[in-house]
Amino acid sequence: MDLKNVSRRSFIKTAAVLAGAAAVNPVNLLKFKPVGNLTIIWNSDSHAHLKPTLYREPSVNIGPHFMNGRPGHLVGNSFNLYYDINPKSAMGYFCSYVDFLKLNKEYGPMGGYAHMATVFNKIKEERYGKTIMLDTGDSWQGTGIALLTKGMAVVNVQNAMGYDAMTGHWEFTYGEKQLLSNIKKLKFPFIAQNVTNATWGGLIFKPYIIKEVNGLRVGIIGQAFPYVPLAHPSHFVKNWNFGINTSHAQKMVNKLKNEEKVDLVVVLSHNGLEVDRKFAALINGIDIIVGGHTHDILPAPQIINNTIIVQAGTHGKFVGRIDLNVQNKKIVDYDHKLIPIVTNWIKPDPEISRIIDEEYAPHARTLNEELGTSEDLLYRRATFISTVDNVVEQAFMEKYDTPLVFTPGWRWGETVLPGEKITMEHVYGEYGTTYPEVYRVKLSGQKILETTSSNLSDVFARDPYLQMGGDATRISNSKMHILINRHGAKRIKSFTIKGKPINPDKDYWLITSGAKMQKLSDTVDGGLQKEKAYDVIADYIRGHKTIRSIQTGDVIYRHSRTAG
């Protein structure tokens, strides 16, 4: 059967489920008419949020012009219109920034592993003996509890929940030794076909697994984030090579189909949506890609080269479900649903709640410390400017008396409401990395232009395989006019620092953490390397008590009516 036709039928059914304020409510949250003989359930990019949290979707999520207007680059009302979502519904709240504060009062917090577990268990019970449960990675990093336990708090919860496989990205930033130690404690496989030994070329992890479910042989190929040594300090994985490895992936697909005689080929991917689109277009024989990395919400699947692509947002906001009717090694029908984890509507699983409480108990005093209060809505996700990063810049500028601050465009980071107490857990939730060192470095204007141009290329490259999947680096006290669809240095039309055009021949002092810019400088203030970003930010909040987000950087660009 032509999957394009099946996809259209599925889209209509999905839209019918989503449309209207009454479409998703406590009564019919899990309502779903089962299809076929196999169900795949998953979560994407939880970033270790074991407990419920908040995550506001971006108001700006812009890309190259030909990518705007399609899933992956839709925001706000454009997103809601595309998927026929009532903006006042729970789905509208989870999928869009529009009226976020107003809708928060009605629907409350999001996610939480104990609440996800309730949904997973309900589906497993309903589809007994027919389910596969997956995790797309970015699960062991992004909160204080993850950092303080080196990811093991999440591992223990995952083991209790009964996943079948995962792949990774930020997991690698614990370093090779710690990662392999954590994996040994997993009760399910960590899979990746695209990570090899840097000396000998052999695979580091199982490239795939085969699950026998309800009489079907299902091959699941792991695809870890392909750019780990480029996006993070390379010493974490100094003995390993990464890449997209399209040709090897095709060999794995062929092996599963021709030698292992599987009925279905699934890729568990941390490529990101745009990369998955190209990946699917270049590789024949993939039935489904269960994706992550770019935090995209796909209420209806994408179909590329007869491959179904699904993704379920981030921070535990959704559980994804796809039911399949597989006959004679073909998908003849399917249906799909993203289930918003509306915390107030779902009773948490008591066993998972107990484990989470046990993991938090030794660290509760540290994580629950109230540092101050936010006057503004603090959020991370946006292509250029975010209120969280404004506060980070303020903290660094005050601490080091340096007006120029570069902060990375990470897409993870929880949301804090106006009037809400800011805790140490919130700070870790924005900067809880294994490389938190703060650097004061001197760079020439030319090097600043070159590294900024390189970062913009990572975000706006027309070839998806050249995109890193993050947002642009934030730069305090600067103003850039960029031409998104140009190439290289031509992308930056103008760049000013404190109102003056940047001088390529002048040296500038700047503060950076997480952006790797210290590697570009011959002059590094070594004394700052011992200070950790999350401690500097926490001290700033403690000192001021009431926190406002003050924007000092700006980016001029050609706006998109659909992507911001």
N, C-alpha and C positions, 0 to 999 in steps of 0.2 A: 504493500500500500504506500502511496506517495505521502511522505511525512508532511509536506506542505499543506495538504488537505486535512490531515489529522491535526496539524498544528492550528489551523484556522478553527476547527471545531472545538479544540481545547481552549483556544483564546476566547471564543464566545462563551463557553461554559465558565471560564475563569472570570470574565467580565461580569457575568450574571451573578457570580458569588460576591464580587467586590462592590458592585454598584449599590448605592443607597445606604443611608445611615443604618438601616436595620440589617444590612447584609452581614456584618460581623458584630455579634453581640455575645454576651455570656452564654446564651442558649445554644447558638449554632456555630460557635467558634470552631469546633472540630467537625462540624457537619460536612460530610463528603461521601459521595456515592462511589464505592470502590469499583475499580476497573481491573480486569485481567488477573494475572497470576503472579505478579511481583510488585513490591512497593519498596522504593528507595526513600529513606528519610535522612536528613542531614541538617547541620548548622554550619554557617560560614563566619570566620573571623570574629570569634567571641572576644578576643583580646583579654582573656582570663577574667572576665566579669562573672565570677561565680554568683555574686549577689545581683539583684535588680539594679538598674542604673537608668540614666537618660542619655540619649544620643540624638541630637537635632540634625536632620539632613541639611545639605548645603543649599544656600541661595544662589551660589555661583559654582557651576561644575562644567566649565567650558573646555572645549577641545579644538582641534583643527576643524575648519569650517564644514568639511564633509561628514564629520562625526557628530556634529551638533544636530539636535532634532531627532535623535534615535536613542534607544535605551543605552544607558551609560553616560549620557549627556542631556538629561532632562531634569528639570527642577521645578518645584512648586506646582503652580496651576497647570503648567505644561505637562508635568508628570501625571497629575490627576486626570487631565483630559485624555491623554494618550491611553491610559488604562481604564478610563471611565470609573474613577474612584470618587466617591462623595468626599469632598474635602473636610467635612465636619465629622466624618466617621472615624472609628479607631484606625482603619487602614490609612485614611487621610493624615491622621496624626503621626503614624509610624513612617509614612513614605514622604512627607513633605515638611518644609519649614513653615508653611503658611499657618498663621494663628497658633503657633506652637505653644505659647504661654497659656492662651485661653483653653486649648484642647488638653493641655497637661492637667488642668484643674479637673477635667472630666474623666480622663483616662489614666493619669498617674504614671508610675514607673514602668520600665520595660525590662523584659528578659529575666535572667536569673536561671542558673542551672537546675535548681530544684523544680522550677516551673517548667523549664524545657523537658525535664525528665518525666513530668506528669503527662505532657503531650506525647512524647516518644512512647511511653508505656501504653497509653491509650491506643495509639496506632498499632503497636506490636500486638496488643490483645485482640484488636479488631481483625488484624491481618496475620493471625498466628501462623508461624512457619513460612511466611511469605516476604519477610522484611530484611533489608540490609541498611545498616545505620552508619553514616560516614561523617567525618570531620575534615574540613578543607584546610585546616591549619590556622596559624596565628591565634593559637589557643593558650599558649603557655606564657604570654607576655602581655603587659598593658595595665597591670594593677600592682598595688603594693604587695598583696598576698602572693602574687606570682613571683615578683622580684625577690622577696624575702625568703621564699622557699625554693628558689631556682626552678620554678615551674612545677614542682612536685605536688603542690596543693591541687593544681588542675589535673595532673596525672591521676591522683587518687580518686578524684570525682569522676573523671572519664572512665576509669576502670569499673567503678560501681554502676555506671550507667549502661555499659555494655556496647560500646562502639565496635565496629568491625574493621575499620581502617582509618588512618589519617595520613596527611602529608604535612609539609611545613614551610615556614618562612622565618618569622621572628624567633622561632624555636632555635634556629642555628646561632643566634647571638648569645646563647649561653656557652658557646664554644664546643669544640668537638667532644671533649672528654665528658662534660656535663650532659650534653645532648645524648650521647650513647648510653650514659648511666641512666638517664630518665627513660630511654627507650627500652632498656632491659627490664624496667619495672612495669612497662605497659603490658596489658593483657590482650593486646591486639596489635597488628602490624603497623609500623611506620613505613610507608612505601614511597619510592622516588626512582624513576627510570633515568633521571637527568643529573645525578650527582655521582661523580667518579673520583677515583684516586688520582691525585695530581701527578704522581710518578709513574704508576703502572697502568692507569686507565680503567681498572676494574670498577664495577659498581659497588658503592658503599652500602646501599640498602636494597632490599627486595624491590625489583622493578614493578612487580604486580603480584596480586594474589588471585586465587580462584575460589569463589564461594558457591557452594551447591545449595540452592534454595528452591524448595517446592518443585524438585525435578529439573531445575534449570542450572546450567553451569554459567556463572557470571564472572568474567574476567575484569579485574579492577586494576588499572595502571595508575601509579602515582606520578604526579608532575609537581615537584617542589618549585618554589619561587626561583626563577632561573638566574637572578642577578644578585644573589646574596653578597659576594665579595665586592661588588660595585656599590651597592646601596648601604653597606655597613662596613665597619673596620674589617679588613681582610684577614687579620690575624686570628679571628674566631674560627676560620675554616681554611687555614693555611695549607693543609694537606689535601684539600678537596677542590675539584673543578665543578663549575655549574654552567648550565646553558639550557636553551630551549630544547635542543637535540631532537628536532623534528624527524630526521631520518631514523634515529634509533627508536623513536616512538612508533613510527610506521612499522619497523621490524617487530616491535612488541605486539602491535595489533595483528600483524600477519601471523605471528607465532601463536597467539591466542586463538585465532580463527582456524588456522590450518593444521596446527599440531595439537593444541589443547582442545580443539573442537568445542569452544564455548558457544553458548547461545546468545550472549550479549557482551559487548565491550563497553566498559565505563572508564572514563578518565577522571580521576580525582585530582583536580587541578588547583594550583595556586598561581596561575599565570596572570589573572586579571581578565576582565571581559573582552577588551579589544584584542589582546593577545590570543585569547581562546577563540575568537572569531577567525583569526588568520590560521591558527593551529588547526581548527576544524576544516578550514578550506583546503589546507595543504595535505591533510592526512585522510586517507580513505578507510572506511570501515569502523570509525568510532560511532557508537550508537548514542551515547550520552556523555556530556561533560558536566560534572558537578563542580562548579567553580567557586573561587574566592579571590582575595587580595584587594580588589578595587572597591569593595564594600557596596557593590551595586545591588539594588533591589529589582528583581525581575518577577513581577506578578504573573507574567506569561512568558514561557520559554522563547528563546531565539532558535531559529533553525538555519544552520549553515551546512551545506554539502551533506544534507540528510542526517546531520548530527543535531540532537537536541541539547541546547546549552541552558543550564539553570544556575542561579546564584541567589543567596538568601541574606543579603545585607550584612550587618555587622553587629557586634556588641550583644549578641544573643537576642536581638529583637524579633527574629523569625525562626521558625522551624520549617524547613522545606519538605514537601511530600510530592512524589510523582509515582502514580500507579501505571503499570505497563501490562499490556496484553502481548506476550511474546509467543509467537507460533512459528515453528520451522526456522528459527534463528532470525526472525524479523519482528519488529514492533508493528503490530497491526492496529493498535489503538493505545491511547494513553490519556490521562488527565493529571492535572498538576494544581497544587495550591501552596501558597505561602501563608503560614499561620502566624499571625502577630501574637507575640507572647505578652499579652496585656496582664501584667502581674496581678492586678486586683481582681481579675476574673478567674484566675487559675489557682487551685489549691496546690501548694508545693508538695513535692514528694517527701515524705517524712524521713526516709533513710538518707536521701541526698542532702536534705537540710541538716541532718545530724552531722554528716561528714564535713560539710562546709563550716558549720559552727566549730567543730573540732579543729579544723585547719586554721580558722581565724583566732581562736582563743589565745594562743601564745603571743599574738601580735596585736591584739585588740587595743591595748593602751596606745601603741604607736599610731595605728591607723585611724583611730577615732579621735585623736587630738584635734580640737577645734582651733583653727589658726586665725580666722577672721570671718567677715561676712562680705558677700558680693553684692554690689549695687546693681550690676548689670547681668544680662544673660551671657554666660561664658560658654562658648562653643569652639571647637577646633576646626571642623570640616568646612573648607572653602578653598577655591582654587588659589586665591592670592592673599587675602587678609582674614584673620580670625580674631575674635575678642580674647580667646585664651592666649594666643601668641602675643597680642598687644601687652597683656599683663606680664608675660615672661620677659619681653623686651624691657618693660619698665623696671622689673627687678634687676636685670643685668646692668642696665644703664645706671641705676642708682648705686649699685654695689661697686661697680668698677669705674664710674665716672667716664664712661666711653659712650658717645652718642650712636655709634654704628654697631648694630647687633644683627647677626644672621641666625635665624632659627629655622629648623627643617620643616618642610610641608608634610608632616605625617598626617595620615587620614584617621588615625585612631585618637581617642581622647574623649572623655565623657563630658556631659553638659551640666552646668551648674546654674540654678535658677536665681533670679534677682531676690535678694533677701535671704538666701540660703547660706547656712554656715559652711565655710570651706574647711574641709578636714585634710589631714595628711594623706588619707586615701585618695582624695581628689587630686592632690598634687602628684602622687605616684601615677594616678590615672591619666595624667598628661605627659609626664616625663620619666616614667618608671622603666628606664632602660639599663642595660648592662654596660653602657659606655656613656655615663652622665657627666664626664669631666668637662669643665669649663676652660676655654682657652682664650687668651688675649694675644692676638697675632697682628703682625704688620704685613699688609699686602699693598702692592702697587695698584693704582687705578686700573691699569691694563689687566692685571690678574683678576681683579674683581669683575671687570667686564667679561673676561673669558669664562670664569667659573659660573657667573650668572647666566651667560648665554648657554653654557653646557647644561645647567639645570633646567632652563626653559625648553631645551631640546628634549630632555628626558620626559617632560610633561606633554609637549605639543608635537613631537615627531609624527609625521604623516604615516610612517611605517610603524605599525603597532609593535613589531619586534624590537623597536628602538625605544619604546616607552618603558619607564620604570613603574608607572602606576600610582605615583604619589602626586601631591600638589606642589606648587611652586614655593621655593624658599622665601621666607618673610624677611624683609630688610627694613629696619627702623630708620627714621629720619631720612628717607629717600623717596624719590618719585621717579617712576619709570613709565615711559610710553612704549608699549610693545606692539609689534605687528605679528600676531600669532601665526599667520600663515606663511611668513617668510622663513628663511633658513639661516642657521648659524648666527653670526654676529649681526646680520641684517635684521634679525628679529627685534633688536633693541634700537628704537628710533632715538630715544633720548634717556639720559640717566642723570639725575641730580642728587647730591648729598647736602642736606641742610640748605637747600635752595640754590646751590652752585653746581654747574656742570662738572661731572666727574673728570678729573685730570688723569689721563693714563700714565703720566710720568711722576705723579705724586704718590707718596706712601701714606696709607691710612691705617690707623689702629682700629681693630674691631674685636668684638666678643662673639664667640661661637661655641655652640655645644650641640653635638649630634649631627652637624653638617659636614664634618670631615675637612673643613677649610684649613685647619691647622697644618695639613700636609702640604699646602701650597706655599707656606712661608718658611723663610730661613730664620726668622726671628719669632720665637715663641716665649712668652712669659711663663717659665716653668712652674712658678709658684702657684699659678691658678689651676694647674692640672689636678691638684689634690682636692679642689672644691667641686662638689657635685651639684649639678643643676637643680635637682629637686630640693636640696638643702637651701640653696640660695633663694629659690622661689618661696619656700616655706618661711624663711627668715623675713623676707619682704612682706609677706602677708601678716605675719605676727607683729611686725613693726607698725604697719599701717592700720590694721584691724578692719577697716572698711575699704574695700577694693573697687576701683573703677577701671574700666578698660579704656585706655587713651590711645587712639590711633595716631602714629607719627609717620608711617609709611603709606604710600599710595601707588596704585598701578592704573594707568590709562590703557584701555584696550577697546576693541570694537565689540560691543555687547551682542549677545545672541538672545533673541526673544524666547528661546526655549531652554537655554542653558545658563542664563544669567549674564 
